[in-house]
């Protein structure tokens, strides 16, 4: 499995078979350069402009934007799990989906715009997570300290932070990724990698936190 962070909450996940899954494609209003990427499947956590720009995806992808169990291929399964986009039961910003991707004997979770800690039902649905794509910037999502609590809840092997302030969205009221990274021992962190290639067999060989 090859994982590339395009920007914000958008990742391109390419399986050994060549099957490509794109998460939460953003539009130009985010400030990030828009890349026209080809995908076979697209996961949309919620219909806000910075997460659902499927018009920028090429090919003929299957789009998943609702809860339930979905099968992209016989050995590629995605589960969408409903969650709150805020800490007030969704009354501020609505709902978001958490996605669990099961492929190549790996379990990868993308937590969308999660706005609060996980409840018992969500934890049960996610189960053991190997790779966690986790919002950390706050304001629109959980912040750095809440993200650390979610890590304690799920105990994933690898964490990749997302949805934080960069030079592209410098005017957004969210925190830079450093606010999250400083909560951890620097020896646990690998920063600046272009992509992550991981298999079940080498899962334990990677640093715990990887900043792409």
Helices and strands as residue ranges (DSSP letters): E 2-7, E 10-14, E 20-23, G 28-30, E 37-38, E 41-43, G 54-56, E 57-58, E 62-64, E 68-73, E 76-84, E 95-103, E 106-110, H 120-126, E 131-135, H 144-154, E 158-162, G 167-169, H 178-181, G 186-188, E 189-191, E 196-197, G 203-205, E 209-211
